[in-house]
């Protein structure tokens, strides 16, 4: 077979594969496909240098992995701010209008799956990484290469991140569960779990069989010079990615509501699970001006579908003790199918909520679930009570250790530091991959070590010896050495990772970094006023942090002594004309305003989105609009980009 003949046959094979795997509309029989695939494979084996980069023969799965390596995204993958009704949507739009009053919105369905980041370099798929914590995920490149809706090569040669959702069709989900039932394997709870579980198979050949599907929803790092988000996405689709249905551009809230309800009406007809609609501001320059909170882009939100309601009966109230000791009541209900998954438990938040609802055991209730939101009881049918109802009492002792609890009204908390529930959960969290990442110290191992009294708290991890583990079930020489090495390797880690790993209520990774950068090892002595003075740290967060350090100061000090953490120093900004100033950017400049914003912030400037009398400089480019006019009106100093550069 000649190269020309091979090229013709491989293009046919690609077309057949796409029709089967991507569009679910076969245009050739299995026999025809297999025959042509074997012919092309024979040529590829003889002429590997001439094989087509997108050949379906490269998607069958390779060797079995021992585990997934961690990998960093080139740019952060953000979460979405959720809105649930028209009022919340109006509030979100009004916040965005403070930057630009003339907004255009890009709307599309929100698919319910596993987020994935694809990195292409020189046109080739270089790496595929799960979302993880937004900065670091798992490298699933080998598995992703088996997914036919993801091109292995694209025409765009610059370095680019293409992001989307790995999903699975509803009918394919049913087939997978039928097979698992026949093999006596546990069933997937819903298509999202099936998609996520299939993506993270250590054997890529299993992933290849699952008919996973990739829906693009965004772009990360890129050097594309495109002004509208809709144009950027059209360009991405032109590279070989499938365009999702029901995408719309609109200029007002009525248009958003119209497409939102159209998607709801079409929800059952779309083959993949949806849990809402994503709304993005279409103008990329406005996106850059709006920027981000510590969690979300201010230019994008998820308009979630209305909650699905069902009735069920409350059979029991169980008490869960969290890693910080907070006791949370959870309702056990008769199993109820809601939105594709069976619900057996519902959150009650706290005992004040039980009293507000006047909830009793054996009550018939309304339970709601919206997308990935935990099911919740919203109403009790008092008129359906039959005399079998039983009152629910507030606990006076911890359900795990039976010690007396502290009841502060809304919050009931176990204060016993040796409480097994607190010990186990706090160590599990401390060792988890997004915290100290102690490989080999999973949930079952922690439970075993606590049960066998090998450890009683986090500090005990660092005094574990080989002889403590050698007689435990399942522990052999290699496993013991690997675990002890993993614990040892946490020494010298960055301070903010330790603070995050302590599981302080309301304090996550972003807040931990901010606090540690500001205060270093003095985090144990920070007062409330110093904390709330930091941008993004509210009163609840500050209270939680100060209370934790007050109670656990000795433990934290010992932990610092053992680990000897790396303290990242806050870089002192050198004197320059922009240090301590408030700056506003407007108009088109020689480079992205987002880049200029970062440069100015590194110089100690605060870059604001609106002009006021407190603004020191308005830096403007071509087509500067109302912000420039307002600067002139208020007498604020204006600078061209060249004048800004000369000042520096």
N, C-alpha and C positions, 0 to 999 in steps of 0.2 A: 504493500500500500504506500502510495506517495504521500508527501506532506500535505499537498492540496486535498487529496482524498480524505486524509485524516481530519483536516480542518473542517471539511464539509460534514463528515460523520459526527464529529464531536459537537458541532453546533446543533445538529439534530438531537443528539443525546441530551445536551443542556436544555433544549426546548422541551423535550419529553419529561425530563426530571423536574423542571420548574412547574410544568402543568400538573404533575402528580403531587409533588411535595408542597408547593407553594399555593397553587390555585385550586388544588383538590379537584381537578378536572382532567383525568387521564386522556391522552390522545394517542396512546399506543398500548398494546397488551404487555403484560409482564414478560411474556416470552420474547416479544420483539425487543423490549428494552434490554433484557439480560443478554440477548444475542449481540446487539450492537455495542453494549458496554464491554463485553469480552473482546470484541474485535478491536475496539479503541484501546483497551487495556494492553493487549498484545503489542500494539504499536508503541504505546507509552513505555513499556518495559524495555523494548529494543532501542527506543530513541528518547530517553528521559529528558534530554535537553530541549526537545521539541514538543513536549507535552503541554497541553493547554492549561493555563493557571486555574481556570474555573471548571476543569474536568470533574464530572460527578464521581469518577473513580477515586478521587482524592478525599471523598467524604465518607468512606466506609468505617472509619475509626481505626486508631493505631494501637499502640501497646497500652497495657493497663498501668495506671499510675499508682504510686504508693500513697499519695496525698496531694493536695493542692498547695502550690506556693503562693505566698502573698505578693501582691503587685500594687504599685501606686498609679493612680490616675494622673494624667498630665495636668488636668484642672479638676477642681472639686465637682462632684455630682451632688447637687442640692436636693433637698426635699421640697415638697409643694405645700404651700399654705392652703388649707381646706376652707371652703365656704359652703354653707348648707342651705341658704335661702336667699331670696332677692335682696333683703336688707343687708346681709353680710356682703353680697356681691356689690351693692351700691357703695358700701363703705370702702371696699377694696378699690373700686374705680375712683372714688373721690380722693383717696390717698395718692393714687397715681396721677391724678389731674393737677396736683400741686406742682408737678414738674412740667407737664404738658397738657394743656386743656383740649387739644385736638387729637384724641386717641383713636387708633384703629386696632381692632382685636382679631386675633387669629385663634379660631376655636376648632377642636377636634376631639374625638372620643378618647377617653382614658382607659387603656386596656389594663386588665388585672393580671399581672404576671411577675416575672423576676427581672429587675433592671440590669442592663448590660452595657458596657462601654467597649467599643471597638476602636482600636488604634491602627490607622493605615499610614504607611510610610513608603514613599516611592511607588504608590499605587497598590502595594501588597498588604494583606492583612497581617500585621505584625504581632498583635496581642489582643486578647479578649479578656476583660476583667469584670467580675461581678461588682455590684454597687458597694458592698461592704459598709463601711462607716462613712462613705462619701469621699474619703481621701485614699483609703487602701482597701482593696478587695482581694478576691482569689483569682488566680490565673487559670481560666478555663478554655484556653486557646484550642487545645486538642479537641475538646468536645464541640466547640463552636464551629470548627471546620467541617463538622458532619451536617450542619444545618443548611439546607439548600437555599433558604431565603437570604442568606448572608453571602455576598460575593467574596471570593478569595482574592480578587483583583478588581480595582476600579480605575477609571481614567484619571482621576485627580491624583497628582503626584506629590503634592505638598503634604506635610505632616498634619493629620486631622483626626479628631475623635468624633465618632458617630455613635449616638446613644439611642437606646430604645428598650423595648420590653420583649422578653422571651415569653411567649404564650403557647397554649395548646388548644386546639379546637375541642368543643364540647363533645363531639362524637368520638374523637380520638381518646379523650379522657375516659369515656365510658368503656372503650375497648381495653385500655390499660388496666382499669379496675377489674374488668371481667377476667383478664389473664391473671392478675394478682390473686383474685378469689380462687381460681382453679389451682394456683400454686401455693395456696395457704399462706400468702403474704399479706401484711397489713394494707388496707386500702388507703389511697390518697383521699384526703378530706374534700378537696375541691380542685378545679383545674389549675389554679395558681400554685398549689402545693405540688401538683404533678409536674408542672413546668419547671419549678425550682429544683425539685428532686431529680428530674431527668437531666437538667443542665449540670448538676454536680455529681454525676456518676463517675467513679474512678475508672470505669471501663468505657471508653468513648464509643464502642460498638453498640452499647445499650442506648446511649444518647441518640445514635444514628437511627435506631429503630422507632424512636418515639414521635417522629414527625413534628418536631418543634418548629415554631414560626416566629419570625422577628419583625416587630413593628417599630419603625423608626419614630422617635418623638423629639429628637434634638441633636445639637452639635456642641461639643466641648471646645477644646483648643483648636484653633484653625487660623489660617491667614487669608480667608476668603474676604474679598472686598465687596460685600453685598449689604445694601441698606435696609432691606425689608426681610423679616423673618420668613414670610411666606415664600419669597423668592429663593432664600437659602434652602428651604425644605424642598422646593421644586428641583433645585440643582441636585440635592442629595438623592432624590428619587430617580433623577436622570442617570445616576451612576449605577443603577441596577437594583435599588431597594424598592420594595412594594409600597405603593401609596395607600394609606388607610382610607376608609370611606368617610363620607359626611364631614369633610373639612370645609370651613366657611370663614370668610373675612367679613366683619361687620363693624359699624361705627358707633353703635349705641347699645344700651342695655336691652332694648326691645329685641334687637337682632340676636343678642346673646341668648335671651330667654327662648326665642323661637327655635334656634338650632338645638338648644338644650332639651327642649321637649320633643323635638323631632328625633333626637338620639334616644331618648327614653322610650318613645313609641317603637323605635327600630331595634331596641335592645335584644329582644328575643330572637330576631331574625339574623342578627350578626353572629357569626360562628364562634367568636371568642368572647370570654367573659369581660364585661365592662363594669366599672364602678364609679363612673362619672364622666365629666368633660373637662378638658384642660383649656384654659384661656390664657393667651400670651399677648402682650402688647407687641404689635407688628413692627414698629419702628425700632431698629437695633440701637440707634443713638439714644433714644429715650430709655431703652433697657439699661444702657450703660449709666445714664444719669440717675436712674432709680436705684441701681445697685442691689445690695443684699442685706438682710438681717443676719443674725448669727445662724439662722436655720434655713431661711427661704430667700429666693429671688423676689424682689418687690414687684417685678414685672410679670409675674406668672402666678396663677392659682388653679386649684382643682375644685370645680363646682361638682360636689358629690351628689349622687343620686338620692332621692328621698328614701328614708329608711323603710324596710319591709317589715310589716307588723304581723304577728301571729299570736294566738292565745295558747297558753299552756298552764301547767299546775306546778307550784313550788313544792318540792318534796322534802327539801332539807336546806339548812344554812350551814355551810362549812366555813371555818376560820382559817385564813392564810396569814402566816407570819412572814413579813418581808425581810430583806436583808438588813434594813435599818430598825427592825423590831415593830413596825407599824402593823397592826392587826386589821385585816380587811375581810368583811363578810362577803361570801360568794353564794349566790342562790343555785341550788341544784334543781333543775326542772325536768319534767318529762321530755325525753328526746323529741325535738321538733325540727323539721326540715325548713330552713330559711335561706333563700337565695343560693341554692346549690350546695349547702353544707348543713350537717346535722348539729344542732345546738343543744347542749346538755347543761350548760352553765351560763350564768348571767351576772354581770358586776352589779354590786349594790353600793360601791364607793365607801360607805361608812355607816355606822349605826344611826346617825342622824337621818340618813336617807330612808332607812327602814321605818323609823318613827314618823317621818313625813308622809310616807306612803301608807302607814298603818298596816304594814305587811305582816301576815301570819303564815305559818306552815299550812299547807294544803289549800292555800288561796288560789283561785284562778286569776291569771294576770295577762296583760298584754306585754309581749316582749318584742323589741325592735332590733334590727341589725342593718347597718348601712355600710356596704363595702367591707373594708378591713377593720371597721370600728367594732370594739368588743360589744357583744349583745347586752342589752340593758332593759330592765323592767321599768315601764313607764306608767302603768295603771293597774290598780287592783279592783276586781269586780266584787264590791262589798255585798251587793244584792244577791250574789250567787253562793254565799256562805251557807253551809249546811249543818253547822254545829261541830264539825270535825277539825276546825281550825285551832291552832296552838300558838300562843304568844311567843315572840322571840325576845329573849333577854340579852341585855348588854353583858359581855363577859367581864368577870372580876379577876380572872386569872388567865395566864397564857395557856393556850391549848397544847403547847408543846412541852413546856417545862413546869407548868403549874405555878410559877411565881406570880406574885401580885402585879397587876398592870397599872400603868399610869393612865387615867381617863381624863383627857382634856376637852371633852365634848366631842368635837368633830373627829379628833384623833385619839385612838386608844393604842398604847404602845407598851411592848414588853421591854423592861429596862435591864433585864438580866443578860449581861455580856456573854455568859456561858450557855445561853439558851441554844440548844442544838439547831433550831431553825435559823437563828441568826448566824451561828457559826458556819453551818453548811452553805447557806446562800451567800454570805459575805465572801467566803473563800472561793466559791464557784465564780462569783462576779470578779473578784480580784484576779483570778487566774485566766479569765476569758480573753479571747484573742484581741478584743478592742481595748483591753486594759493592760495587764502585765504579760499576756500571751505566753503562759506557761504550758507548753506543748505536753500532752500526756496527762494533764491534771483535769480530766473531765468530771462531769457530775457524779458518776458512779464511783470514781476513784476517791473524790473528796468525801462522799458519804461513807465509803469504806474506812478511810483514814480516821474520820471522826468517830465512827461506830467502834472501831478497834482501839480508840483512845490514843492514837499516834499523834494527833494534833488536836488542839483545843481552840486555837485562833490563828489568825494570819501569820503572826510572828513565828509560830511553831513550824511553819513550812521551812524556815531557814535553819532550823536545828535538826531536821530529818537526817538520819544516817542510813547507810546501806543495811545495817543489821535491823533497823526498824521495819524495813520493808521485805526482807528476804523470805520471811515465813508467811506472808500474806498470799491469799489465793490469786493466781494469775500473774504474780510478780516473779519474773525471771531476771537473770543478770543484766541482759541488754535493756529491758524495760526499766529496771531500777536505775541503772546508770544514766539512761536518757532523761528520766524524770529529774534526778538530782542535778544533772547538767543544765536542764531547762530552768530550774529554780535558780541555780547559781548565775546563769546568764542574765537574770533580771537585775543583778547588782550593777550599779552605775547607770541605770536607765534614767530617762528625763524626769524631772520632778513632777511635771504636770500629769504624766502617765500614772504615777503613784496616787496623786490626789484624785484623779478620775477613777482609779481602781478601788478606792475606799468606799465607793457607792454612797456618797453624801447626797441626801435627797435634794432634788432640783439642780444639782451641779453636774453637768455633763462635760464632755471633752473640751468644747469651745470655752466654757466658763473656766474650767481648770487651767487651760493654757493662759487665759487672760489674767487670772488671779496670780498664777505663779510667775508670769513675766513681770508683773507689777511689784510683787512682794518677796519673791524668792523663798528661802527657807523660813522667813518670818511669817509664812502663811498660818502657822499655829497660833500666832498672837494678834492676828488682825482684828480690829474692832468693827462693829456694825457700820459706823459712819464712813470708815475708810472703804469698806466694800461697796456700799450703795453709791459712792462717788464715782465708781467705774461705770463707763457706758455699758448698758445691757445687763447690769446686775441689779435686780429689783430687791425689794424689802424681804420678800419670802425667801429668795435665794440667800440673801445675806444672813437672815435669821437662822436658816438651816445650817449654813456653813459655820457660823460662830458657835451654835449650840453643839454641833458635832465636835469641833475642836476643843470646846470646854470639857466635854465628857471623855473624849478619847485622846487628850493631849499626850499622856504618857505613852500610850501605844504608838502614836504617830512619831514621837521623838525616837523611840526605840527602832521603829521601822527605818527612819532616816539614817540612824546610826549604822544599821545593818546593811542597807542598800547603798548608802553614800550616793545619793542621786546627783545627776548632772543638772546644774542650775543654769538655765538660759538667761543671760544678762540682757537687760533692756538696753538697746543701743542708744547712746547719747547722740542726739541730732546736732551736727555742727551748725554754727551760726550761719544764717543765710537770709536773704530778703523775705522768704516766705514762712520762716519758722514762727509759729504762733499766730499766723494770719488766717482769716476766713476767706476762701476763694470760691468763685462760681465760674463754671465753664459753659460756654455757649457757642454755637456755630460749628462749621466743619473745619477741621484742622489737618495738618500733614500726617498725623497719626491718630489712632483711636483716642477718644476722650477718656475711655476707661484706663488706658495706659498712662495718659498724662495725669489722671487723677491719682493713680498709684505712685507716680513719681513725686507728685506734690505732697502726698501724705507721708512719703518717706523723708521728705524735707521738713516735716513737722507742721504742715498746713492742714487745716480742716476744710475739706471740699464740700460745700453745701449745694443743695439743689435749687435754692431760691435766693433772690437778692433782697437784702434789707439794709437798714442804716448801719448795721454791724458788719456788713461785708467790707473787706479791705480791698479786694481786687475782683474785677470781672474780666476774665481772659477770653477773648472772642476770636472766632475764625470767620470764614465766609458764611454768608446767609445767617448772620447773627440776628436773633429775633427779639422777642419781648423782654428778655432778661437784659439785653444791651440797652434797650430803651429805658428800662426801669433804673439801670445804673446811672444813665445820664440824668434822669429825673431826680434821683437822690443824691447826685454828686459823688458817686462812688468811682474810684480810680479805675480806668479801663486800660487793658494791655492787649496788644496783638500777640500772637504766638511768638513772633520774632522778638518783640520787646520783652516778653517773659524770658526767653532764652538769653538775651543780653544781660538781664538782671542777674542771671545765674552765672 
